[in-house]
Amino acid sequence: MEGILLALIPMFAWGSIGFVSNKIGGRPEQQTFGMTMGALLFAFCVWLVVQPTLSWKVWLFGILGGILWSVGQSGQFKSMKYMGVSVANPLSSGSQLVLGSLVGVLIFHEWTKSIQFVLGFIAIALLIIGFYFSSKQDSDDMLNQRRTLDLPKGFRAISYSTLGYVSYAILFNNIMKFDVMAVIFPMAVGMCFGAMCFMKFNINFEAVVVKNMLTGLMWGIGNVFMLLAAAKAGLAIAFSFSQLGVIISIIGGILFLGEIKTKKEMKWVILGIICFVAGAILLGIVKSY
């Protein structure tokens, strides 16, 4: 029970990042830089407390992973601008799960049992159905808000965001395995460097950048409690619950950012959430075999 309660914290922390950052405002580059500065502050505090050994490999691959992460996060923030948080976040999270699972199966042979393939492909099918209904638009709706959405640009942003996120996850989970408490500080340095590259090193600590540091602290807190939850309840439970953050982002986008949904779209969103959550939980079960 304690592990499940711990797993709820990354669910709320990570699920809230999208609508909190968009409520604060700023361009995607400012949001990413502010978030990485907050993450760097958090990671430095963790390093001061834990004081892990930082080898040259930890620094090299940590910084590389952080740069890849910044590509993913920058694309996610851009997709939110084009599609809205309640549409972009489930598409982004789901696409990471699908691509990450397929790479794990096809390249790293993570599934070896028949039951894993059965449950895994059912999970992927549910996620794809969830994508469809989460982003489905009501063709009868004539609201002015609909004209502000740019789905093609949003999907392009999600495409390179997914590649960035999945590449960083593969680097840390499949290629190089490090103690998370050791790699979190070098990774945060790489995250900041990547964010500064997106800003073309035109660094300006504007108020909106400083305020967005809050989301970096949220990211760091989610990471720590993810580790604690995995230690208490196992990685499968912690992983599954962390993916439920998509519910928080959808609800937050609608309630706090005023993203309007028609009655039809609300039904589709609810159906998409159900499929998405079921798929994420199934993937968590697959990982437990």
C-alpha positions as CSV (number, residue, x, y, z in Angstrom):
1,M,0.0,0.0,0.0
2,E,2.9,2.4,0.8
3,G,4.4,1.8,-2.6
4,I,1.2,2.6,-4.3
5,L,0.8,5.8,-2.3
6,L,4.4,6.8,-3.3
7,A,3.6,6.1,-6.9
8,L,0.8,8.6,-6.9
9,I,3.3,11.4,-6.3
10,P,5.1,11.1,-9.7
11,M,1.6,10.6,-11.3
12,F,0.5,14.0,-10.0
13,A,3.9,15.7,-10.3
14,W,4.6,14.7,-13.9
15,G,0.9,14.9,-15.0
16,S,0.7,18.5,-13.8
17,I,3.8,19.8,-15.6
18,G,2.1,20.6,-18.9
19,F,-0.8,22.7,-17.6
20,V,1.3,24.4,-14.9
21,S,3.9,25.5,-17.4
22,N,1.2,26.7,-19.8
23,K,-0.6,28.5,-17.0
24,I,2.7,30.3,-16.2
25,G,3.2,31.1,-19.9
26,G,6.2,31.8,-22.1
27,R,7.5,30.4,-25.4
28,P,8.4,26.7,-25.6
29,E,12.1,27.6,-25.5
30,Q,11.5,29.7,-22.3
31,Q,9.4,26.9,-20.7
32,T,12.1,24.3,-21.5
33,F,14.9,26.5,-20.2
34,G,13.1,27.4,-17.0
35,M,12.2,23.8,-16.4
36,T,15.8,22.6,-16.9
37,M,17.1,25.3,-14.5
38,G,14.7,24.1,-11.9
39,A,15.8,20.5,-12.6
40,L,19.4,21.6,-12.3
41,L,18.8,23.2,-8.9
42,F,17.0,20.1,-7.6
43,A,19.7,17.7,-9.0
44,F,22.5,19.8,-7.3
45,C,20.7,19.6,-4.0
46,V,20.4,15.8,-4.4
47,W,24.1,15.6,-5.2
48,L,25.0,17.6,-2.1
49,V,22.9,15.3,0.1
50,V,23.8,11.9,-1.5
51,Q,27.3,12.8,-2.9
52,P,27.6,9.9,-5.3
53,T,30.7,9.2,-7.3
54,L,30.7,10.9,-10.7
55,S,33.0,9.1,-13.2
56,W,33.7,10.4,-16.6
57,K,31.2,7.9,-18.1
58,V,28.5,9.2,-15.8
59,W,29.3,12.8,-16.9
60,L,29.5,11.9,-20.6
61,F,26.4,9.8,-21.0
62,G,24.5,11.9,-18.4
63,I,25.0,15.1,-20.4
64,L,24.2,13.3,-23.7
65,G,21.0,11.9,-22.1
66,G,20.1,15.3,-20.8
67,I,20.4,16.8,-24.3
68,L,18.2,14.1,-25.8
69,W,15.7,14.8,-23.0
70,S,15.7,18.5,-23.8
71,V,14.8,17.7,-27.4
72,G,11.8,15.6,-26.2
73,Q,10.6,18.3,-23.7
74,S,11.0,21.2,-26.2
75,G,8.9,19.3,-28.7
76,Q,6.3,18.5,-26.1
77,F,5.9,22.1,-25.1
78,K,5.6,23.1,-28.8
79,S,2.9,20.4,-29.4
80,M,0.9,21.8,-26.4
81,K,1.0,25.2,-28.1
82,Y,-0.3,23.8,-31.3
83,M,-2.8,21.3,-30.0
84,G,-3.6,22.1,-26.4
85,V,-2.4,20.2,-23.3
86,S,-5.5,17.9,-23.1
87,V,-4.7,16.7,-26.7
88,A,-0.9,16.8,-26.8
89,N,-0.1,15.1,-23.5
90,P,-1.9,11.8,-24.1
91,L,-0.6,11.7,-27.6
92,S,3.0,12.4,-26.5
93,S,2.9,9.9,-23.6
94,G,1.3,7.2,-25.6
95,S,3.6,7.5,-28.6
96,Q,6.6,7.2,-26.2
97,L,5.1,4.0,-24.7
98,V,4.4,2.5,-28.2
99,L,7.8,3.4,-29.8
100,G,9.7,2.5,-26.6
101,S,8.0,-0.9,-26.4
102,L,8.5,-1.7,-30.1
103,V,12.2,-0.8,-29.9
104,G,12.6,-2.9,-26.7
105,V,11.0,-5.9,-28.4
106,L,12.5,-5.6,-31.9
107,I,16.1,-4.5,-31.0
108,F,16.7,-5.5,-27.4
109,H,14.4,-8.6,-27.2
110,E,12.8,-7.6,-23.9
111,W,9.8,-9.8,-24.5
112,T,10.7,-13.5,-24.5
113,K,7.5,-15.3,-23.3
114,S,4.3,-15.9,-25.3
115,I,2.2,-14.2,-22.7
116,Q,4.4,-11.0,-23.0
117,F,3.8,-10.8,-26.7
118,V,0.0,-11.4,-26.3
119,L,-0.4,-8.8,-23.5
120,G,2.1,-6.4,-25.1
121,F,0.4,-6.2,-28.5
122,I,-3.0,-5.9,-26.9
123,A,-1.6,-3.0,-24.8
124,I,-0.1,-1.3,-27.9
125,A,-3.5,-1.7,-29.7
126,L,-5.3,-0.1,-26.8
127,L,-2.8,2.8,-26.8
128,I,-3.3,3.4,-30.5
129,I,-7.1,3.5,-30.0
130,G,-6.5,5.9,-27.1
131,F,-4.4,8.2,-29.4
132,Y,-7.2,8.3,-31.9
133,F,-10.0,9.2,-29.5
134,S,-7.9,11.6,-27.4
135,S,-7.2,13.7,-30.5
136,K,-10.4,13.2,-32.4
137,Q,-12.1,16.5,-33.2
138,D,-15.9,17.1,-33.6
139,S,-16.4,18.0,-37.3
140,D,-19.8,19.6,-36.4
141,D,-18.2,22.1,-33.9
142,M,-17.9,25.6,-35.2
143,L,-16.3,27.2,-32.2
144,N,-13.7,29.9,-32.9
145,Q,-11.2,28.0,-30.6
146,R,-11.1,25.2,-33.2
147,R,-9.4,27.6,-35.7
148,T,-6.5,28.1,-33.2
149,L,-5.5,24.4,-33.4
150,D,-2.8,23.4,-35.8
151,L,-2.8,19.6,-35.7
152,P,-0.2,19.0,-38.5
153,K,2.4,21.2,-36.6
154,G,1.4,19.5,-33.4
155,F,2.0,16.0,-34.8
156,R,5.4,17.0,-36.2
157,A,6.4,18.4,-32.8
158,I,5.3,15.2,-31.1
159,S,7.3,13.1,-33.7
160,Y,10.7,14.6,-32.8
161,S,9.7,14.9,-29.1
162,T,9.0,11.2,-29.0
163,L,12.4,10.4,-30.7
164,G,14.2,12.5,-28.1
165,Y,12.4,11.0,-25.1
166,V,12.7,7.4,-26.3
167,S,16.4,7.9,-27.3
168,Y,17.2,9.1,-23.8
169,A,15.3,6.3,-22.2
170,I,17.1,3.7,-24.3
171,L,20.5,5.3,-23.5
172,F,19.9,5.0,-19.8
173,N,17.9,1.8,-19.6
174,N,19.3,-0.4,-22.4
175,I,22.7,0.8,-23.3
176,M,24.2,2.4,-20.2
177,K,22.9,1.5,-16.8
178,F,23.7,4.1,-14.0
179,D,22.7,4.8,-10.5
180,V,19.9,7.3,-10.9
181,M,21.1,9.3,-7.9
182,A,24.5,9.6,-9.6
183,V,23.4,10.4,-13.1
184,I,20.7,13.0,-12.3
185,F,23.1,15.9,-11.8
186,P,25.1,15.4,-15.1
187,M,21.8,14.8,-16.9
188,A,20.4,18.1,-15.5
189,V,23.6,19.8,-16.9
190,G,22.9,18.3,-20.3
191,M,19.2,19.3,-20.1
192,C,20.3,23.0,-19.5
193,F,22.8,22.9,-22.3
194,G,20.2,21.5,-24.7
195,A,17.7,24.1,-23.7
196,M,20.3,26.9,-24.2
197,C,20.9,25.5,-27.7
198,F,17.2,25.9,-28.5
199,M,17.5,29.5,-27.3
200,K,20.6,29.9,-29.6
201,F,22.4,30.8,-26.4
202,N,20.4,34.1,-26.2
203,I,20.0,33.6,-22.4
204,N,17.7,35.9,-20.6
205,F,16.5,35.2,-17.1
206,E,13.0,36.7,-17.6
207,A,10.3,36.4,-15.0
208,V,8.5,33.7,-17.0
209,V,11.7,31.7,-17.1
210,V,12.2,31.9,-13.4
211,K,8.6,30.9,-12.7
212,N,8.9,27.9,-15.0
213,M,11.7,26.6,-12.7
214,L,8.8,25.3,-10.6
215,T,8.1,22.6,-13.3
216,G,11.7,21.5,-13.0
217,L,11.3,20.9,-9.3
218,M,8.1,19.0,-10.0
219,W,10.1,16.8,-12.5
220,G,12.8,16.1,-9.9
221,I,10.3,15.3,-7.1
222,G,8.5,12.9,-9.5
223,N,11.9,11.2,-10.3
224,V,12.8,10.6,-6.6
225,F,9.4,9.3,-5.6
226,M,9.3,7.0,-8.7
227,L,12.5,5.4,-7.4
228,L,11.0,5.0,-3.9
229,A,7.8,3.6,-5.3
230,A,9.7,1.1,-7.4
231,A,11.7,0.0,-4.3
232,K,8.5,-0.6,-2.3
233,A,6.0,-1.9,-4.8
234,G,8.2,-2.9,-7.8
235,L,8.9,-1.2,-11.1
236,A,5.8,-2.5,-12.8
237,I,3.4,-0.8,-10.3
238,A,5.5,2.4,-10.2
239,F,5.7,2.5,-14.1
240,S,1.9,1.9,-14.5
241,F,0.9,4.5,-12.0
242,S,3.3,7.1,-13.4
243,Q,1.6,6.8,-16.8
244,L,-1.8,7.7,-15.2
245,G,-0.5,11.3,-15.1
246,V,-2.0,11.7,-18.5
247,I,-5.4,11.9,-16.7
248,I,-4.2,14.8,-14.6
249,S,-2.9,16.7,-17.7
250,I,-6.2,16.2,-19.6
251,I,-8.3,17.4,-16.7
252,G,-5.9,20.2,-15.9
253,G,-6.0,21.4,-19.5
254,I,-9.8,21.5,-19.5
255,L,-10.3,23.0,-16.0
256,F,-7.4,25.4,-15.6
257,L,-6.5,26.4,-19.2
258,G,-10.1,26.6,-20.5
259,E,-9.6,24.1,-23.3
260,I,-13.1,23.7,-24.6
261,K,-14.5,20.3,-25.5
262,T,-17.9,19.5,-27.1
263,K,-20.1,16.8,-25.6
264,K,-18.9,14.4,-28.3
265,E,-15.3,15.2,-27.7
266,M,-15.7,14.7,-23.9
267,K,-17.1,11.2,-24.6
268,W,-14.2,10.5,-26.9
269,V,-11.6,11.8,-24.4
270,I,-13.1,9.6,-21.6
271,L,-12.9,6.6,-24.0
272,G,-9.4,7.5,-25.0
273,I,-8.3,7.8,-21.3
274,I,-9.8,4.4,-20.5
275,C,-7.9,2.8,-23.4
276,F,-4.7,4.6,-22.6
277,V,-4.7,3.7,-18.9
278,A,-5.6,0.1,-19.7
279,G,-2.7,-0.1,-22.2
280,A,-0.2,1.5,-19.8
281,I,-1.2,-0.9,-17.0
282,L,-0.9,-3.9,-19.4
283,L,2.6,-2.8,-20.4
284,G,3.5,-2.5,-16.7
285,I,2.3,-6.1,-16.2
286,V,4.3,-7.2,-19.2
287,K,7.4,-5.7,-17.6
288,S,6.8,-7.7,-14.4
289,Y,7.2,-11.1,-16.2
